[in-house]
Every structure is written in C-alpha cells, then in structure tokens.
Amino acid sequence: MPTSRKRKRAGKAVKRQPYEVPKFDLSKSWSLKIKPTQLRYLKEDPDFLTMVKFGRAINAISFAATVVGLGVHQMTHTDKRQYRRGLFVLAGYLHQTIQIIHGVEDRHITMESFIPLRTIAHDAKYEKVRTYAKTIRNYTAFHLDEFDKHENTKRSLDMLDPTMYVLMGGDNDHFGTFYFQLSDYLDFQIVGKEFQGDRTPEETINDITDSIIGTSFELLDGLHGFILALARKMDLHEYVYQ
C-alpha cells in the first residue's frame, strides 16, 4: 500500500514489516507430550482449559500473520491475494481472541501475566483497533455476503469512484495463482469508508493495517507469557514429558 501523504509530510516514510517468516532450524525443535495417565486430570482443570483456548488463538493469529508476511511485498497476484485476505483473517482472529479474554478474565484477573491481555481487551488506547477488528470480522473476514440480496456487495460497489479497476488476474494458468482482485478492493472500500472521516483513503487503510498488525503481535507476546505463567501455576511439568 502507498505511503500516506501525512507520513510524507512528516519527512519519514514508515516501511511496514509485519512479519518475518521463520527460518526453521530442526536442531532446536522441541515438543511436550501429555502423559496418558494424566490427561483425565488435565481435562477437568480450568487453567488447562484456558491454556488450550489461548493455544487455539495463538495458532490462529500466527497462521494469519504468516500468510500476511509471505505476501507483504505484493509483487505478484498471489502475493496481493495472500497479503490482503491474510490481513482480513488476522483482524478476525484478533477480535475473536479479545472475546476469549473477556470470557476468562474473572478467573485470571489477579494474575500479573494477564495484565497485557486485559489491557488490549479494555484499555482506551486499543479502542480504535478493537473497533477496526470487530468491523472487519463482521463484514469481511469470515463473511462472504452469503445472502441472495447481495447487500454488502451492492453497497460497496456504490462507493466506487468511476475509474479503472483490476477485475481479476493470475500469475500463470494454474488456479492456485488466480486472484479476483475487485472483491478484496470492495472489502477494503467498505471498511475504509466506515472510518475515513477527514483522512484520505490511503491514510485510513494504512492506519487500519498498522493497527491490526501491531496489536496482533502485542497480543501474541502477551498470550505466550500468559500460557507460560499458567504452566507454572498448574505445575505442568508433572503432566508432560519431552
């Protein structure tokens, strides 16, 4: 996405680096296995159940962030598709994870490691990104305008300026590189118009993108810390072996 005029006026263009795709070193691979005799105790432990819920959230956010990272340079049709759809899915999982935080906070609110999670879920500093994530989740991430009246599709088409748009494309003749670009543009359009105000479209989309990506990584960091704290609290080493 182009750098906004606001950033250019400030004299410093921000180069977005949302995700560094991990380079695997199998010599450092590790895993913990649950002892079969202990699983019956773990499945009744509310701390373990919370751990599994947040483990699901870590998997989901990490998956979407990896997809975004693989397409970040947007050099090909495939890159653009992966980056843009990955961003929508990342926002959706960000919103869903915040909902999980709300659901378990009564039990864990006194834990120091829970503070970063609760801050993202409640603090005014993150109110804007929570609204972004919820809107994307409700309109684009997991919803494809399934009803026959095509309400969202028609509404976003009405917002388009009368200019040239890329309808579809591909990097070769394989279906795996096919990208129906107009659809994602419409999704960005409908979300961007919701929050544009007196900003330019580029400033709005850049702010949404930076907010979603940045907060997702803050949330991942907080989730990892909280899971480690839960492991210590419940003496997880007694239930697993390497």
C-alpha positions in Angstrom: 0.0 0.0 0.0 1.3 3.5 -0.7 2.7 5.7 2.0 0.2 8.2 3.1 0.6 12.0 2.5 0.6 12.5 6.2 3.7 10.4 6.6 5.4 12.1 3.7 4.8 15.5 5.2 6.4 14.3 8.4 9.5 13.6 6.4 9.8 9.9 7.3 8.2 7.1 5.3 7.3 4.2 7.5 8.3 0.8 6.0 5.9 -1.8 7.2 7.5 -5.1 8.2 4.5 -7.1 9.6 6.1 -10.5 9.9 9.4 -12.2 9.4 8.7 -15.7 8.1 10.6 -18.0 10.5 13.7 -19.9 9.2 13.5 -23.4 10.6 16.3 -25.0 12.5 15.3 -28.5 13.2 18.1 -28.9 15.7 16.2 -26.7 18.0 12.9 -28.4 17.6 11.1 -29.4 20.8 7.8 -30.8 22.0 6.0 -31.7 25.2 3.7 -34.7 25.3 0.9 -35.3 27.7 1.2 -38.4 29.8 -1.8 -40.6 29.0 -2.5 -41.3 32.7 -2.6 -37.6 33.5 -5.0 -36.4 30.7 -8.1 -37.3 32.8 -6.9 -34.8 35.4 -6.0 -32.1 33.0 -9.3 -32.1 31.2 -11.0 -31.1 34.4 -8.5 -28.3 35.2 -9.9 -24.8 34.3 -6.4 -23.4 33.9 -5.6 -26.1 31.4 -8.8 -25.5 29.5 -7.9 -21.8 29.4 -4.5 -22.7 28.1 -6.0 -24.8 25.3 -8.3 -21.9 24.3 -5.4 -19.5 24.1 -3.3 -22.1 22.3 -6.0 -22.1 19.7 -5.8 -18.3 19.5 -2.0 -18.4 19.2 -2.3 -20.9 16.3 -4.9 -18.8 14.5 -3.1 -15.4 14.9 0.3 -16.9 14.0 -1.2 -18.6 10.9 -2.8 -15.4 9.6 0.4 -13.4 10.4 2.5 -15.9 8.4 0.2 -15.5 5.4 0.4 -11.7 5.6 4.2 -12.0 5.9 4.6 -14.2 2.9 2.7 -11.7 0.7 4.0 -8.5 2.2 5.9 -7.3 -0.9 2.8 -7.7 -3.1 4.9 -8.3 -6.2 2.5 -10.9 -7.8 -1.2 -11.5 -7.9 -0.7 -14.3 -5.4 1.3 -12.0 -3.1 -1.5 -9.5 -3.2 -4.2 -12.1 -2.5 -2.3 -13.6 0.4 -1.5 -10.2 2.0 -5.0 -8.7 1.7 -7.0 -11.8 2.7 -4.5 -12.7 5.4 -5.0 -9.2 6.8 -8.7 -9.7 7.0 -8.4 -13.1 8.7 -5.8 -11.7 11.1 -8.2 -8.9 12.1 -11.0 -11.5 12.6 -8.8 -13.7 14.8 -7.7 -10.6 16.8 -11.4 -9.8 17.5 -12.1 -13.5 18.4 -9.2 -13.6 20.8 -10.3 -10.5 22.6 -13.7 -12.2 23.1 -11.9 -15.2 24.7 -10.1 -12.7 27.1 -13.5 -11.3 28.1 -14.7 -14.9 28.7 -11.9 -16.0 31.1 -10.9 -12.7 32.8 -12.9 -13.3 36.0 -10.8 -16.2 37.0 -7.4 -14.8 35.9 -7.7 -11.1 36.5 -5.4 -11.2 39.6 -2.5 -12.8 37.6 0.2 -10.3 36.7 0.7 -12.1 33.3 -2.9 -11.4 32.4 -2.5 -7.6 32.6 -1.2 -7.3 28.9 -4.2 -9.3 27.7 -6.7 -7.3 29.7 -5.1 -4.1 28.6 -5.6 -4.9 24.9 -9.2 -6.0 25.6 -10.3 -3.0 27.7 -7.8 0.0 27.6 -8.9 3.1 25.8 -5.5 3.0 23.9 -6.8 0.0 22.0 -10.4 1.1 21.5 -9.8 2.1 17.9 -8.1 -1.2 16.9 -10.8 -3.2 18.7 -13.4 -1.4 16.5 -11.4 -2.0 13.4 -11.0 -5.7 14.2 -14.7 -6.1 15.0 -15.9 -4.4 11.9 -13.5 -6.4 9.6 -14.6 -9.6 11.4 -18.3 -8.8 10.9 -18.1 -7.7 7.3 -15.1 -9.2 5.5 -13.0 -11.8 7.4 -15.4 -14.7 7.8 -18.5 -13.4 6.0 -18.8 -13.5 2.2 -22.1 -11.8 1.8 -24.0 -15.1 1.6 -27.5 -13.7 1.1 -29.1 -13.5 -2.3 -29.8 -9.8 -2.0 -26.1 -9.1 -2.1 -26.5 -6.2 0.4 -22.8 -5.6 1.3 -21.6 -6.2 -2.3 -24.1 -3.7 -3.7 -23.3 -1.1 -1.0 -19.5 -1.3 -1.6 -20.0 -1.1 -5.4 -22.0 2.1 -4.9 -19.0 3.6 -3.1 -16.6 3.1 -6.0 -15.3 6.1 -7.9 -15.7 6.0 -11.7 -12.2 4.9 -12.7 -10.4 1.8 -13.9 -10.2 -1.3 -11.6 -8.5 -4.6 -11.9 -11.2 -7.2 -12.0 -9.1 -10.4 -11.8 -5.7 -11.8 -12.7 -3.2 -14.6 -12.2 0.5 -15.3 -12.3 0.1 -18.2 -14.7 -2.6 -20.6 -15.9 -2.8 -22.5 -12.6 -5.9 -21.9 -10.4 -3.7 -21.5 -7.3 -2.4 -18.1 -8.5 -5.8 -16.8 -9.5 -6.9 -13.6 -7.8 -10.3 -11.9 -8.1 -8.9 -8.5 -7.1 -12.0 -6.4 -7.2 -13.7 -8.4 -4.4 -10.9 -7.6 -1.9 -10.8 -4.0 -3.1 -14.5 -3.7 -2.3 -13.9 -5.1 1.2 -11.2 -2.6 1.9 -13.6 0.1 0.5 -16.5 -0.8 2.8 -14.2 -0.9 5.9 -12.2 2.2 4.9 -15.3 4.3 4.3 -16.6 3.4 7.7 -13.6 5.0 9.4 -12.2 7.5 6.9 -13.6 10.8 8.3 -11.4 13.6 7.1 -8.5 11.3 6.3 -7.5 10.2 2.8 -8.3 6.6 1.8 -4.6 5.8 1.9 -4.2 7.2 5.4 -7.2 5.3 6.6 -6.1 1.9 5.2 -2.6 2.4 6.4 -3.8 3.1 9.9 -6.1 0.1 9.9 -3.3 -2.1 8.6 -0.7 -0.9 11.0 -3.1 -1.1 14.0 -4.2 -4.6 13.2 -0.7 -6.0 12.6 0.9 -4.2 15.5 -1.7 -5.1 18.0 -1.7 -8.8 16.8 2.0 -9.1 17.7 1.5 -7.4 21.0 -1.3 -9.9 21.7 0.9 -12.9 20.6 3.6 -11.7 23.0 1.1 -11.4 25.9 -0.5 -14.8 25.1 2.8 -16.6 25.2 3.7 -15.0 28.5 0.3 -15.9 30.0 0.5 -19.5 28.9 3.9 -19.9 30.5 2.5 -18.4 33.7 -0.4 -20.9 33.6 2.0 -23.7 33.1 4.0 -22.7 36.2 0.8 -22.2 38.2 -0.6 -25.7 37.4 2.8 -27.4 37.7 2.5 -28.6 34.1 5.9 -30.4 34.2 4.1 -33.1 36.3 1.7 -33.9 33.5 4.1 -33.9 30.5 7.4 -35.4 29.2 9.7 -34.3 26.4 
